[in-house]
Amino acid sequence: MWSRRELLPPPIFLLIAFHIIVFSRALMLQEFGVKVSALAGATIGAFLVAKVVLLADLLPFINRFPEKPRLADGKS
């Protein structure tokens, strides 16, 4: 099925991306004196989206050409 090496990139990428979004939103709201703490929500959301991405990769109509390299794979 999948090795651990294949499972790590989506959650790590989404975790970083979601935290950047939360951090930038907190900085924008800080100008108006509003305190926001949504790090737990960003973490849970990142892991949920990563799970959906990994499950969608298993669907046959998503991965129609498994023998062809994907552009974002980095495999040549």
HELIX and SHEET records of a PDB file:
HELIX    1   1 ARG A    4  LEU A    7  1                                   4    
HELIX    2   2 PRO A    9  GLN A   30  1                                  22    
HELIX    3   3 LEU A   39  LEU A   58  1                                  20    
END                                                                             
